[in-house]
């Protein structure tokens, strides 16, 4: 199982298409098919299930995918550890959209000033997705939101975290609801939110009683500015961190109600710290982070995240 074969397999698993995987890899489709067949022969297992032009991972393929992603992640960490002094360390950092917009610019500016040779690969997504990518070795660390009072721990997933910020959350209402004083009195039954896996969406649904209600509609939106537009149009309410709301320059006519708090943590695999992550943690320590915690993650993990 050489790394190139594993890369090809992971790409096919992501695309579920030999043709699309070949385009992404810059290879001929026949070459990709041959490498997959060779891998199947080596493992004496069927990795892909083919039905006409469609393919899917077999049970063996699903098991291999987890190991392949972790092996490739370890390979990248080893390469970085050896070559970082010549090429600069690479930090694969995940972040929620809100954190990337309101919290990271100052930190990243400082990081670049201290470690000008370091390379940053930043990706954004919902907290649950980021935790899954972290567990699979696709990220070195991630900023995720964790609601208060969650009983399960990151330690169960083999993760450690550093509490960074406690975000005040606001429920943003259209101007037509300016007289509303309590969340329970909101008459609108439409929520603008990110896709499932977002902790803020989960908290908004709990706050508003969306779950199990046939009255509510959830409109999945890709950005906070688009959520703001929905609220301004009078079609939806939206939950936002106050730090993000301050950046949107929302019209003064809009009303917002307090909606609780949520902690933002930087999370990483406990026993795997690349050189770039060590540098990042050093920076955070200098900036006054509140320390290592065993923070909760259950609400972000509606699907299983392997340790």
C-alpha positions in Angstrom: 0.0 0.0 0.0 2.2 2.8 -1.2 1.2 6.4 -0.5 0.4 7.1 -4.2 -2.1 4.2 -4.3 -3.7 5.4 -1.1 -4.0 9.0 -2.5 -5.7 7.6 -5.6 -8.1 5.5 -3.5 -9.0 8.4 -1.2 -9.7 10.7 -4.2 -11.9 8.0 -5.8 -13.7 7.6 -2.5 -14.3 11.4 -2.3 -15.5 11.8 -5.9 -17.3 8.4 -6.2 -16.3 8.6 -9.8 -13.3 7.2 -11.6 -13.6 10.0 -14.3 -13.8 12.8 -11.8 -11.0 11.4 -9.7 -8.8 11.1 -12.8 -9.5 14.8 -13.6 -8.6 15.8 -10.1 -5.4 13.8 -10.1 -4.3 14.7 -13.6 -4.3 11.0 -14.6 -6.0 8.9 -17.3 -9.1 7.1 -16.0 -7.6 3.8 -17.1 -4.6 4.4 -14.9 -6.8 5.2 -11.9 -8.9 2.0 -12.5 -5.7 0.0 -12.7 -4.3 1.3 -9.5 -7.5 0.6 -7.7 -7.5 -3.0 -9.1 -3.9 -3.5 -8.0 -4.8 -2.3 -4.5 -7.8 -4.7 -4.4 -5.6 -7.5 -5.5 -3.0 -6.7 -2.9 -5.6 -6.6 -0.1 -7.6 -9.5 -1.5 -10.8 -7.4 -1.0 -13.3 -5.5 -3.1 -13.0 -1.8 -2.3 -15.6 -0.4 -4.8 -19.1 -1.6 -5.6 -20.0 -0.8 -9.2 -23.5 -0.5 -10.5 -23.6 0.7 -14.1 -21.7 4.0 -14.2 -22.1 4.5 -10.5 -19.7 3.4 -7.8 -19.8 3.2 -4.0 -17.5 2.1 -1.3 -17.8 -1.5 -0.2 -17.7 -2.3 3.6 -14.0 -3.1 3.1 -13.5 0.2 1.2 -15.1 2.2 4.0 -12.8 0.5 6.6 -9.7 1.2 4.4 -10.7 4.8 3.9 -10.3 5.7 7.6 -6.9 4.0 7.8 -5.8 5.5 4.4 -6.6 9.0 5.5 -4.7 8.5 8.8 -1.7 6.9 7.1 -1.5 9.8 4.6 -1.8 12.3 7.5 1.1 10.6 9.3 3.1 10.6 6.1 2.6 14.3 5.7 3.5 14.9 9.4 6.7 12.9 9.0 7.6 14.8 5.8 7.0 18.1 7.6 9.1 17.1 10.6 12.1 16.3 8.4 11.8 19.2 5.8 10.3 22.0 7.9 13.7 23.6 8.5 14.2 23.9 4.7 10.7 24.6 3.4 8.7 25.9 6.4 6.1 24.0 8.4 2.6 23.5 7.1 -0.4 24.1 9.4 -3.7 22.6 8.3 -6.2 24.7 10.3 -10.0 24.3 10.3 -12.4 27.0 11.5 -16.0 27.9 11.7 -17.0 30.7 9.3 -17.7 33.0 12.3 -14.3 32.4 13.9 -12.5 32.9 10.6 -14.2 36.2 10.1 -14.1 37.8 13.6 -11.3 36.1 15.5 -8.6 34.8 13.2 -7.3 37.8 11.2 -5.3 39.2 14.2 -4.0 35.8 15.2 -2.9 34.9 11.7 -1.2 38.2 11.2 0.8 37.6 14.4 1.5 34.0 13.3 2.9 35.1 10.0 5.1 37.7 11.6 6.6 35.2 14.1 6.9 32.3 11.6 7.3 33.8 8.1 8.3 30.5 6.6 5.3 28.6 7.8 2.6 27.7 5.3 -1.1 27.9 6.3 -3.9 25.8 4.8 -7.2 27.2 6.2 -10.5 25.5 5.6 -13.9 26.4 7.0 -17.0 24.3 7.8 -19.5 23.4 10.6 -18.1 22.2 13.9 -19.2 18.6 13.4 -17.5 18.3 10.0 -14.3 19.9 11.4 -14.2 17.4 14.2 -14.6 14.5 11.9 -11.9 15.8 9.6 -9.6 16.3 12.6 -10.2 12.7 13.8 -9.5 11.4 10.3 -6.1 13.2 10.3 -7.1 15.7 7.6 -6.6 18.7 9.8 -3.9 19.5 12.5 -6.3 21.6 14.6 -9.7 23.2 14.3 -11.7 26.0 15.9 -15.1 24.6 16.9 -18.0 25.8 18.9 -19.2 23.9 21.9 -22.4 24.8 23.8 -22.2 25.0 27.6 -23.3 22.1 29.7 -22.4 19.3 27.4 -21.4 16.2 29.5 -19.3 14.2 27.0 -15.6 15.0 26.6 -13.1 15.5 23.8 -10.9 13.0 25.6 -13.3 10.2 24.5 -12.3 11.1 20.9 -8.5 11.2 21.7 -8.6 15.0 21.4 -7.5 17.9 23.6 -8.7 21.5 23.5 -7.8 25.0 24.5 -10.7 27.3 25.4 -10.3 30.5 23.4 -13.5 32.6 23.6 -17.0 32.6 25.1 -19.3 33.9 22.4 -22.5 35.8 23.3 -25.2 34.7 20.9 -28.0 36.9 19.5 -31.2 36.0 17.7 -31.6 38.5 14.9 -35.2 39.5 14.0 -36.7 41.5 11.1 -37.6 45.1 11.7 -41.3 44.2 11.6 -40.7 42.3 14.9 -39.1 45.2 16.8 -41.7 45.0 19.5 -40.9 41.4 20.4 -39.3 41.2 23.8 -38.9 37.4 24.3 -37.8 34.5 22.1 -41.0 32.6 23.1 -43.0 35.4 21.5 -41.4 35.3 18.0 -44.2 34.7 15.6 -42.0 34.0 12.5 -41.5 30.3 11.8 -38.5 30.4 9.4 -34.9 30.0 10.5 -31.9 30.9 8.3 -28.9 28.7 9.3 -25.9 26.8 8.1 -26.1 23.1 7.1 -26.6 20.4 9.8 -23.4 20.0 11.9 -23.3 23.6 12.9 -23.5 24.0 16.7 -25.1 27.4 16.4 -27.9 25.9 14.2 -28.4 23.2 16.8 -28.7 25.7 19.6 -31.1 27.9 17.5 -33.3 24.9 16.8 -33.4 24.0 20.6 -34.0 27.6 21.6 -36.9 28.0 19.1 -38.4 24.6 19.5 -37.8 23.7 15.8 -37.3 19.9 16.4 -40.5 17.9 15.9 -42.5 21.0 14.8 -44.2 21.0 11.5 -44.6 24.8 11.6 -40.9 25.6 11.3 -38.8 25.8 8.1 -35.0 25.9 8.1 -33.4 27.6 5.1 -29.8 26.4 4.7 -27.6 29.4 4.0 -24.0 29.5 3.1 -22.8 32.7 4.8 -23.7 35.1 7.6 -24.2 38.0 5.1 -26.8 35.9 3.3 -28.5 35.1 6.6 -28.6 38.9 7.4 -30.2 39.5 4.0 -32.9 37.0 4.8 -33.6 38.7 8.1 -33.6 42.1 6.4 -36.2 40.8 3.9 -38.4 39.8 6.7 -38.5 36.2 5.7 -36.4 34.6 8.6 -34.8 34.9 11.9 -31.1 33.9 12.4 -28.7 33.1 15.3 -25.3 34.8 15.2 -22.4 35.4 17.6 -22.3 39.0 18.7 -18.8 39.3 17.4 -20.0 38.4 13.8 -23.1 40.6 14.1 -20.8 43.6 14.8 -19.0 43.0 11.5 -22.1 42.8 9.4 -23.1 46.4 9.8 -26.7 45.3 10.3 -29.3 48.0 9.9 -30.2 49.7 13.1 -33.9 48.9 12.6 -33.3 45.2 13.1 -34.0 43.8 16.6 -31.8 41.1 18.3 -32.6 39.1 21.5 -30.0 37.5 23.8 -29.7 33.7 23.0 -27.2 32.4 25.4 -23.5 31.6 25.0 -21.2 29.1 23.4 -17.5 28.4 23.9 -15.1 28.3 21.0 -12.2 25.9 21.4 -9.1 25.1 19.5 -9.0 21.3 19.3 -6.2 18.9 18.2 -5.4 15.2 18.4 -3.8 14.7 21.9 -0.8 12.6 20.8 -0.1 14.2 17.4 1.4 17.6 17.3 3.2 18.7 14.1 5.9 21.3 14.3 3.5 23.9 12.8 0.9 23.1 15.5 3.5 23.4 18.2 4.3 26.9 16.9 0.6 27.8 16.8 0.0 26.7 20.3 3.1 28.7 21.5 1.6 31.8 19.8 -1.8 31.2 21.6 -0.1 30.8 24.9 1.7 34.1 24.4 -1.7 35.7 23.5 -3.2 34.6 26.8 -5.3 31.5 26.0 -7.1 30.1 29.1 -5.4 26.8 29.2 -5.9 23.1 28.3 -9.4 21.8 28.9 -11.3 18.6 28.6 -14.3 20.3 26.8 -17.4 18.7 25.6 -18.1 17.7 22.0 -21.2 15.5 22.0 -23.6 18.1 20.5 -21.3 18.5 17.5 -21.2 14.8 16.8 -24.5 13.7 15.6 -22.5 11.1 13.5 -19.8 8.9 14.7 -16.3 10.4 14.7 -13.6 7.7 15.1 -10.9 8.1 17.8 
